[in-house]
Amino acid sequence: MQTFAPARTVSDVQIDRKTADATPRSPVQAPEPVLSSRRETEPTPQREGHWSQGLHSMLGMVDVAVPDARHLGAIRTLRLGHLKLATMEGGEMRLWRAQGPVTEDEGLLVVMLVERGAATVEQENRRVFLRPGEMVFYDMARPVSLEFPDPFCVKLLVLPRRLIGLREDHLQRVIATPLRPDTTMGSLVAAFLTQLVDTAADCPAVTGVPLASSAIDLLGLLAEEQVGLRSHASAGLDRLLEIKRFIEQNINDPDLTPQTVARANSISVRYLHKLFQADGGTAGQWIQRCRLQKCRSELAGLDATKRSISGVAHRWGFTSASHFSRAFRSLYGISPAEWRDPSVKLFKESMPETDTVAS
């Protein structure tokens, strides 16, 4: 068994930051510190502090144990729209949080994709071993353990959990479970997220928000697929999927209701409700959710600022702007205006500017 050096608590490491570059940056792309490590004869508090600050900005207050404190690793971080992105690499290492929830981290999810090496993630009495190409969601507000037995490189995304758009009980079924690249959606998301993290810093500001929105949508679809794969098959599953497709194809119709859906599909309203009840929801909730997803995508588009929020809502079947705003906030945790504006700070901690320092 590997013996680790005594643990260091991130909050205990003194942070000695240099004066940041005061040059204004786009709110869509707000790069954070690029933190690298170099082998030194003796690690200094300043170097360890810089590395620890980068770790804390992404993963919150965690404890760290490494067998060689002279080589902590590297963290390169970037803010893109409503996401925080990072590449983290290093040698053998263990990170953990023994207590939770932590107020500043409530409501945040971490998506970790292994690019090189391996990782073991443990949360909520679930333990998962990840290989290259595999990913996992975990909750920043709960105790967690991340262990890297060998040199590694991972991609990290941090986002407010409500932006995924899943019901909490569905989301809990995905937390700390392996997401493999052996499905079409799994391989597509893994490739997209890797490219996004690697190239986001060079992305034109005008495309930052649509890219971040696409990443969130893909993560939501991947989570939904995993929930479906873990659900027991039912006799009405094919019929339910057919009805959901019908709803999505007609979602801009303001008169689309459970009654019109049932009539168009030659079933009773009672049977329609029974199908959706087996899925854990209602037909009305699904219709509203589809409308909100369409609105969210359009409000993150390249020309979103040229369209009124009420006009987008009306385009996708909402007849009341106030009802749309309430429903949007209820599902995603922010208002339509906040979603459209990439400068809105959804993370409670500060987002420092880019700078290169050694750990």
DOBA-363329 format. One record per atom (N, C-alpha, C, CB): residue in one letter; y, x, z. Coordinates in steps of 0.05 Angstrom, whole numbers, plus 5000, padded with zeros to 4 digits. Glycine has a CB too. Layout:
<rs>
aYXZ
...
</rs>
This chain:
<rs>
m497650175000
m500050005000
m502550185000
m500049815025
q504450114984
q506850274981
q508550245006
q508450194956
t509550465017
t511350455040
t514250475030
t510650685061
f515750275037
f518550275028
f520350405049
f519449985023
a522550505040
a524550605058
a525750375075
a526850755043
p526950435097
p528150215114
p529950045097
p529650335138
a529849785101
a531449605086
a534449635090
a530649315092
r535949595069
r538849595071
r539849315065
r540149805052
t541549205082
t542648945078
t545148975061
t543348805104
v545348825039
v547648845021
v550248815035
v547448644999
s550348625054
s552948575068
s553648805086
s552748325084
d551748985093
d552249205110
d553349455095
d549849285126
v553149445069
v554049675054
v557049665049
v552449695027
q558449865055
q561349865051
q562049885022
q562650095067
i563749705013
i564549704984
i567249834981
i564549414973
d567350044966
d569850194962
d570550184933
d569450494971
r571749964924
r572349914896
r574850074887
r572749614891
k574750164863
k577050294851
k578950074840
k576250494828
t581350154834
t583249954824
t582249844798
t586050084821
a582049584795
a580949454771
a583049464749
a580049164776
d582049464724
d583749454701
d585149184700
d582049494675
a587749184700
a589248934702
a589548794675
a591948984714
t588448894653
t588648774627
t587448494627
t587348944606
p588948284619
p587848004619
p585447984600
p589947804610
r583547814608
r581147774592
r580747474586
r578647894606
s579247424565
s578647144558
s577147014580
s577147124532
p577746764588
p576246624608
p573446554599
p577646374617
v573046544572
v570346484562
v568546724567
v570446424532
q569546964563
q567947204567
q569347364589
q567547364541
a568447344613
a569647494635
a567647694644
a570547304658
p567647934632
p565648134640
p566048224669
p565848374621
e563848274682
e563848374709
e563048664709
e561848204727
p562748784733
p562249074733
p559649144719
p562049174761
v559749374704
v557349494692
v556649714711
v557849594662
l554449674726
l553749864748
l551350024740
l553249704773
s551650284740
s549350454733
s548750654755
s550050614707
s546250754755
s545550944775
s544851204762
s543250844792
r545451424776
r544651684767
r543451824791
r547051844755
r541451994786
r540252134808
r542252344819
r537652284798
e542552334845
e544252514859
e542652644882
e546852374870
t543552874891
t542153004913
t542352824938
t543353284919
e544652714943
e544952534965
e546552284956
e546352674989
p545452044961
p546951804954
p549351774972
p545151554956
t551651684961
t554051654978
t554451354983
t556451774964
p555851285005
p556451005010
p557950874988
p557950985036
q559751024974
q561250914952
q559450824929
q563351104942
r557550994921
r555750924899
r553950694907
r554051174891
e552850704931
e551150484940
e552650224942
e549850554967
g555250254950
g556850014953
g557349874926
g559450084966
h557850034905
h558349924879
h555849784869
h559250144859
w553649904871
w551149784862
w550549524878
w548749974865
s550949534904
s550449304921
s552349074914
s550749384950
q554849144907
q556648924901
q555848784875
q559449044897
g554848934855
g553848804831
g551448634836
g553149014811
l549648724854
l547348574861
l548148314875
l545448734878
h549948344894
h550948104909
h552247904891
h552748194931
s553847994871
s555247804854
s553347634837
s557147964835
m550947744832
m548947594816
m547047434834
m547447784798
l545947564854
l543647444869
l544347364897
l541347644869
g546847384905
g547547304932
g546847514953
g546347044938
m546847434978
m546247615000
m543247655003
m547447505027
v542347884993
v539447954995
v539148225008
v538247964966
d536848275020
d536048525031
d534648685009
d534248495056
v534848955011
v533749124990
v532049345003
v536049254973
a529749394992
a528049615001
a527149774977
a525649525018
v527650034977
v526850214955
v525550464967
v529250284937
p523550574953
p522350824963
p524051064960
p519650864950
d526051054941
d527751274936
d530651174933
d526951434911
a532251204954
a534951104954
a536751244934
a536151114981
r535851474923
r537451624904
r537451494876
r536551904902
h535751294872
h535551174846
h535250874849
h533151294829
l537550744855
l537450454860
l537050294834
l540050364873
g538150384812
g537850234787
g540550184774
g536449974792
a540649984756
a543049924742
a543349624739
a543150064714
i545849524740
i546349234736
i548749214717
i546949084763
r548349064695
r550549024676
r550948724675
r549849144648
t553248634682
t553748344685
t556048244667
t554348274714
l555947984662
l557947864644
l558047564650
l557147914614
r560347454649
r560647164650
r561147054622
r563047084669
l559646844615
l559846714589
l560046414594
l557446794570
g562346304589
g562646014594
g562045954623
g560845854575
h560145774628
h559445694655
h556945834664
h559045394657
l556246064652
l553946214659
l554746494670
l551946244635
k553146614687
k553346894693
k550747024682
k553646944723
l551047244667
l548847384655
l548647664665
l549147374624
a546247774665
a546048054674
a543448174663
a546048074704
t543548434659
t541148594655
t540848774680
t541248764629
m538548764693
m538148924717
m535649094712
m537748754742
e535849344718
e533549524715
e533449724738
e533649674688
g531149834742
g530850024764
g527950114767
g531849904790
g527350244789
g524650334795
g523350134814
g524650614807
e521350234828
e519950064847
e521949954868
e517650214862
m521849694873
m523949564890
m522949294900
m526549534874
r524049224923
r523548954934
r526248844943
r521448954957
l526748594935
l529148444944
l528248194957
l531048384919
w529548114979
w528747864992
w531047745008
w526347915010
r530847485012
r532547345030
r530747185049
r534547155015
a530947245075
a529147125094
a530146855105
a528747315117
q532646805102
q533746555113
q535246395091
q535646615136
g535446145095
g536945965076
g537045695088
g535545965049
p538645515077
p540445575054
p542945735063
p541245325040
v544245855043
v546745995048
v548845835033
v546646295037
t550945765048
t552945585037
t554045665010
t555245555056
e554845915006
e556145994981
e554145984958
e557246274984
d551545984963
d549645984941
d548345714937
d547546194947
e549145514952
e547945244948
e548545144920
e549045054969
g546645034907
g547044914881
g546745104858
g549644794880
l546045354863
l545745544841
l542845604836
l547245804847
l542245634810
l539545714801
l539645984788
l538345504781
v537546134792
v537146394778
v534846364758
v536646624798
v535246444734
v533046464714
v532646764710
v533746314687
m530146854715
m529547134712
m527447164690
m528547254738
l528047324670
l526147384648
l525447674649
l527447314620
v522847734650
v521948014651
v521848124623
v519148034665
e523348344619
e523348474593
e521448714593
e526148564586
r521348854616
r519649094618
r518649114646
r521149354609
g516149204649
g514949224676
g513748964685
g517149314696
a513748914710
a512548674722
a514148594746
a509548714728
a513748344755
a515148244778
a513448034792
a517948124771
t513648024819
t512447814834
t514647654849
t510347924855
v514747394845
v516747224857
v515347024875
v518347064835
e516447004899
e515346824919
e517546644931
e513846974942
q517046384929
q518946184940
q517545924944
q521446144922
e518245774966
e517045514971
e514045524971
e518045314950
n512845724984
n509945754986
n508645784959
n508845515001
r510145864939
r509045924913
r509446214907
r510345744891
r507446334895
r507546624889
r506646654860
r505646794908
v508346774844
v507846794815
v508147084806
v509646614799
f506347184790
f506447454779
f507347434750
f503647604781
l509447584743
l510547564716
l510247824701
l513547494718
r509547794675
r509248014657
r511548004636
r506548014643
p511848204619
p513948194599
p513847934582
p513848434581
g516147814578
g516347574562
g516147324579
g514247564541
e515447344604
e515247104621
e517647084639
e512647134639
m518246834647
m520646784663
m520046584685
m522846674645
v522046554703
v521746384726
v524446284734
v520346524750
f524646034745
f526945924758
f526645964788
f527445624750
y528746044802
y528646024831
y531345944842
y527746294843
d531245834866
d533445704879
d534845914897
d532545454896
m537445964893
m538946154909
m539446064937
m541446224895
a539145814943
a539745714970
a537345724988
a540745434968
r535045814978
r532645814995
r531546104997
r530445634982
p529946155018
p528746415021
p527146494996
p526946425046
v527346744989
v525946834964
v525247124967
v527746784939
s523147214953
s522347484953
s521847564924
s519847534970
l523047794915
l522547904889
l521548184892
l525247904872
e519248244880
e518048504883
e517448624856
e515548494900
f518348874852
f517849014827
f516249264833
f520649094813
p513649264826
p511849484834
p512249734818
p509049394833
d513549714794
d513849934776
d516649934764
d511649934754
p517450134750
p519950124735
p520149864719
p520350374717
f522549744719
f522749474707
f525449434694
f522349264728
c525649224677
c528149134666
c527848824664
c528749264638
v529848684675
v529748384674
v532448284664
v529048264702
k532448054651
k534847904644
k535247684665
k534647784615
l537647654674
l538347454694
l540447264684
l539247584720
l540147004690
l542146804685
l542546644711
l541446614661
v545046604719
v545646444742
v547446214733
v547146614764
l546745974742
l548245734734
l548045524755
l547145624707
p550045344757
p549845114775
p547444944768
p552444954775
r545744884787
r543244744781
r543644474768
r541644714807
r545844344774
r546144074763
r546744074733
r548443924778
l547644304722
l548044324694
l545444304678
l549544584687
i543244354690
i540644324677
i540144034670
i538344424694
g541243844686
g540943564680
g538343434688
g541443524651
l536643574703
l534143464712
l534343324739
l531943684713
r532743124744
r532543004770
r531543214789
r530742754770
e532343204815
e531643404834
e528643424837
e532943344860
d527143204837
d524243224841
d522943354817
d523042934845
h524043314793
h522943454770
h523543754771
h524043334744
l526043814779
l526744094781
l525044244801
l529744124788
q524444124823
q522744244844
q519944314834
q522644074868
r519044164814
r516344224803
r516344464785
r515343974787
v518744554777
v519044784759
v519645034775
v521144734738
i520945004798
i521845234814
i519345414821
i523245144840
a519745674818
a517645874825
a514945814812
a517345874855
t515045724787
t512645704771
t513045864746
t511945394764
p510945994735
p511246164712
p511846004686
p508746334708
l513746094671
l514445984645
l513546184624
l517545904643
r511446124610
r510146314592
r511246294564
r507146274592
p511046504548
p511946494520
p509746404501
p512946764512
d507746264512
d505446184495
d505845904484
d502846204511
t508245784487
t508845534474
t511245584456
t509545304495
t511645404437
t513945444418
t516545454433
t513945214398
m516945264452
m519445264467
m519645514485
m519545014485
g517445594498
g517545824515
g518346084500
g514945864528
s517146124477
s517746364461
s520646354450
s515746394438
l521446114442
l524146084431
l526246144452
l524545794420
v525946024476
v527846064497
v527946364506
v527245894522
a525646484509
a525546764517
a527046944497
a522646864520
a526546904471
a527947064451
a530947014451
a526847004423
f531746754453
f534546684453
f536046804477
f534946384453
l534846784501
l536146884525
l536447194524
l534646794550
t534347324514
t534547614512
t536847704494
t531847734502
q537047574471
q539147634452
q541847564463
q538747494425
l542047344477
l544547254489
l545647454509
l544246974502
v543947544527
v544747734547
v545547994534
v542547784568
d544048084514
d544548344501
d547148344484
d542248424485
t547848114473
t550048114453
t552447954462
t549048004428
a552347824485
a554547644493
a557247794496
a553947514519
a557148044504
a559648194508
a561148234482
a559048464521
d559648234459
d560948274433
d561448014418
d559148454416
c560947794431
c561147534418
c564047454416
c559547324433
p565047344394
p567747244393
p568147024414
p568447134365
a570547024426
a571046834448
a570646544440
a573946874458
v571246484414
v571046204405
v568146104406
v572146184377
t566246284404
t563446194404
t562146214432
t561846354384
g563546324451
g562346364478
g561446104491
g564246494495
v563145904491
v562345654504
v560045514490
v564745464506
p560045484463
p557745364450
p555145514455
p558245354420
l555245784456
l552845934462
l551845884490
l553346234458
a553645884510
a552945824537
a551745544540
a555345854556
s552945354526
s552045074526
s549245064514
s553944894511
s548745204492
s546145204479
s544045324498
s546245364453
a544745534513
a542845654532
a542145454553
a544045904544
i544145314564
i543545114584
i541844884574
i546244994595
d542444794549
d540744584537
d537844674533
d541944504510
l537544924524
l534745034520
l533245054546
l534945304505
l534645144567
l533345164593
l532544894603
l535245304613
g534244694598
g533544424606
g531144314591
g535944234602
l531044364565
l528744284549
l526144424558
l529244334520
l526444684564
l524044834573
l523044714599
l524745124576
a524844654618
a524044544643
a522744264640
a526544514662
e523944104622
e522743844616
e519943874605
e524543684597
e519544064587
e516944114576
e514944184597
e517044334554
q515744364616
q513944444637
q513244214655
q515244664653
v515144044661
v514643804677
v512543624663
v517243644683
g512943594636
g511043434621
g508243554621
g512043404593
l508143824618
l505543954617
l504043924644
l505844244610
r505643904666
r504443884692
r503943594700
r506144014712
s504743404684
s504343124690
s501643034680
s506542944677
h500542834694
h498042724685
h498442554660
h496642554708
a496742584641
a496942424616
a496442124623
a494942514595
s497941954610
s497541664614
s497041534588
s499941544629
a495941294589
a495241144565
a497741084548
a493740884571
g500041054562
g502540974548
g504341214541
g504040784564
l503341464544
l505041694540
l506041704511
l503541944547
d504241674492
d505041684464
d507141464457
d502641654445
r506641234468
r508541014464
r511241074476
r507340744475
l511241194499
l513741254513
l515341464496
l513241364541
l513941664486
l515241874470
l516441754444
l513242094463
e514941564433
e515941434409
e518541274415
e513841244398
i518541144438
i520940984445
i523241174452
i520340804470
k522741394465
k524841584470
k526141694444
k523841814487
r524441744425
r525441834399
r527241624386
r523141904380
f526441364388
f528041154378
f530741144391
f526540884381
i530741174417
i533341174432
i535141394423
i532841184462
e534041634420
e535641864412
e536741834384
e533942124414
q535241704366
q536141664339
q538341454337
q533841584321
n538541284357
n540541064357
n542541074380
n539140794357
i542841314391
i544341334416
i547241284413
i543941614427
n548341304388
n551241254385
n551840954382
n552241394360
d549840784384
d550240494383
d551040394411
d547740344373
p553540294414
p554340204441
p552839964451
p557340134440
d551439824432
d549939584440
d546939654446
d549939384418
l546339914447
l543639994454
l543139944484
l543140294446
t541239774490
t540539704517
t537539684520
t541939424526
p536439664544
p533539624546
p532539384530
p532839594575
q534239174529
q533438924515
q533138984485
q535438704521
t535239124474
t535139174445
t532939374438
t537939264435
v532439564456
v530339764451
v527639624451
v530439984473
a527139444470
a524639304471
a524239134447
a524539134497
r526338994439
r526138814415
r525538974390
r528638654412
a526939204386
a526539364362
a523739494361
a528639584361
n522439524384
n519839654385
n517539454390
n519739864407
s518339194388
s516338974390
s514738984416
s514438994366
i516139034438
i514839014464
i516638854483
i514239304476
s515538774505
s517138624524
s518838824541
s515338454543
v521038714552
v522738874569
v521138964594
v525238724578
r519338794603
r517738854627
r515939094621
r516038614635
y514639104597
y512939324590
y514539584586
y511339264565
l516939554575
l518739784572
l519339914599
l521339704557
h520039744618
h520639844645
h518139974657
h521639614663
k515839864652
k513339974663
k512840254652
k510939794656
l513340294626
l513040554613
l514840764626
l513540544583
f517440694630
f519240884641
f518840924671
f522140794636
q517840714684
q517240744713
q515040954717
q516340474725
a513140964699
a511041174701
a512141454697
a508741114681
d514441464684
d515741724679
d517741794701
d517241714652
g517941614721
g519741664744
g522641574740
g519641944750
g523141404721
g525941324716
g526041044705
g527441514699
t528240974692
t528540714679
t529540764650
t530540534694
a529240554634
a530240574606
a533240604605
a529340324590
g534640464623
g537540484624
g538440764631
g538640284644
q537040884650
q537841164658
q537341354634
q536141254682
w535241314619
w534641494597
w536741464575
w531841434585
i537541214569
i539641164549
i542241314558
i540140864546
q543041274583
q545541394592
q545341704591
q546241304620
r543041804599
r542642094599
r542942204571
r539942174612
c541742074551
c541842164524
c544742154514
c540141994505
r546241954521
r549041934513
r550642174525
r550341664522
l550142224551
l551542444565
l550842714553
l550842444594
q548342754545
q547543014532
q549043054506
q544543014528
k549242844490
k550742864465
k553642924469
k550442594449
c554842794489
c557642844495
c558043124505
c558642644517
r556243224522
r556443494533
r556343694510
r554343544554
s554443664492
s554243844469
s556743844452
s551843774452
e557843614447
e560243594430
e562743714445
e560843314423
l562843684471
l565143794486
l564944094489
l565243664513
a562744214482
a562444504482
a562644614454
a559844584496
g563144454434
g563244534406
g565644714400
g563244294388
l565644824376
l567745014368
l570444884367
l567145134341
d570544624360
d573144484358
d573444274379
d573544364330
a572244314402
a572244104423
a575044044433
a570544204447
t576844234434
t579544184444
t581244014424
t580944444449
k580243984400
k581743824380
k581043524383
k581143914352
r579043464400
r578243184403
r578743094432
r575143154397
s579542844434
s579942734461
s577342674475
s581642474460
i577242704501
i574842654516
i573942364513
i575142724545
s575842184513
s575241894510
s574141844482
s577641724516
g575141984462
g574141954435
g571242044432
g575842094415
v570542264445
v567742364445
v565942164459
v567542634458
a566942064482
a565341864497
a564741614480
a566741784523
h566841524466
h566541284450
h564641334426
h569241194439
r564741574415
r563041644393
r560041614400
r563641924383
w559441674425
w556641664433
w555941424450
w555941914449
g557441214447
g556540954458
g557740864484
g553740954461
f559541024495
f560840944520
f563340774513
f561741194537
t563540544526
t565740364521
t567940394541
t564840074520
s567440544563
s569440574584
s569640874590
s568640414610
a572140984587
a572641264593
a572141334622
a575441344585
s572941154640
s572641204669
s569741204677
s574240994685
h568141014665
h565241004671
h563941264660
h563940754658
f564741354637
f563641604626
f564241834644
f564841654598
s566641864654
s567442084671
s565742084697
s570442084678
r565441844708
r563841824733
r560941904728
r564041544745
a559841804706
a557041854700
a556642154694
a556141684676
f558442274680
f558242564673
f558242734698
f560642644654
r560142674716
r560242824741
r557842774758
r562842754757
s556842534759
s554442464775
s552042624766
s553842174773
l551742664739
l549342804729
l549743114730
l548842724700
y552043214722
y552443494719
y554043634741
y553743544693
g555243474758
g556743594781
g559543684775
g555243824791
i560443654750
i563243724743
i564243504724
i563344004729
s566843504720
s568043304703
s567843384674
s571043254710
p568143204655
p568143284626
p570343484620
p568543034609
a572643464632
a574843654627
a574043924637
a577443554640
e572743944660
e571944204671
e569844334654
e570944174700
w568044164643
w565944274626
w567144394600
w563844054619
r569144254589
r570344344564
r572044594568
r572044114552
d573044634592
d574844854598
d573245094609
d577044774617
p572845314594
p571145534603
p572445694625
p570545714581
s575145654631
s576445804651
s575945694679
s579445814646
v574745454681
v574145334707
v572045494721
v573145034703
k572545564746
k570745724762
k568645544776
k572345894783
l566245554766
l564045404778
l562645564800
l562145314757
f563245824802
f561945994822
f563946044844
f560846254809
k563046024869
k564846054891
k565846344895
k563545954916
e564046534889
e564846804892
e566646894869
e562446984895
s568147104874
s570047204853
s568447334831
s572047404865
m569647344807
m568347464784
m570047714776
m568147264760
p569247954786
p570848184781
p570848274751
p569748414797
e572748434744
e573048524716
e571048754711
e575948614711
t570848814685
t568949024677
t569949304685
t568549024647
d567949464692
d568549734700
d565949874702
d570249754727
t565850134699
t563350284700
t563350474723
t562850444673
v561450444741
v561350614765
v558450694770
v562450464789
a558150914784
a555451014790
a554650914818
a555351314789
s552050854821
s551050774847
s550251014864
s548650584844
</rs>
